[in-house]
Amino acid sequence: MGRTVPSFRMALEGEIASWREFRGSLRSIGSREDLDSMFDQARTNCMAAGNAVRPVVFEGMFMAIAFSHEKRLVNLAKGIEELRLEMNPDKQ
């Protein structure tokens, strides 16, 4: 007996494929690589997005990307703060 609902991973890949024309319209290779990186972040957090059980795949995809960006921003902020403390140890 087959599944009637595709797995989130399969639905995510379909959503990513639907952005092919957008990706193709990006002028620089770097921009395409950045978009591909965002899609990879969605794939990395695919299990969490699938467990959220949202009816619109893009919602889970967007949240996975936003979550990944938030983690990166927090790590960057911590790194900047550590550098600031190293440069000015008397201002702790």
C-alpha positions, 0 to 999 in steps of 0.5 A: 500500500502506498503513501498518500502524503509524501514525506517532508523531505520529498515535499521540500525537494519539490518546493526547492525545485519550484524555485528553479526559475528564480535561481536561474534569473540570479545574475551572479554565480555567487548569488546562486551559491547563496541561494543553494546554501539557503536550500541546504540549510532547509535540508539540514533542519528538514526533520524539525520542519517536518515534525512541525506538521505545517500544511504549507511546505514553504513555511517549514522551509522558511523556518528551517532557514531562519533558524539556521540564520539565527544560529549563525548570527548568535555565533557571530555575535559571540565571536565578536564579543570574544574578540572585543574582550581580547582587544580590551581586557580591562573593559570586562 
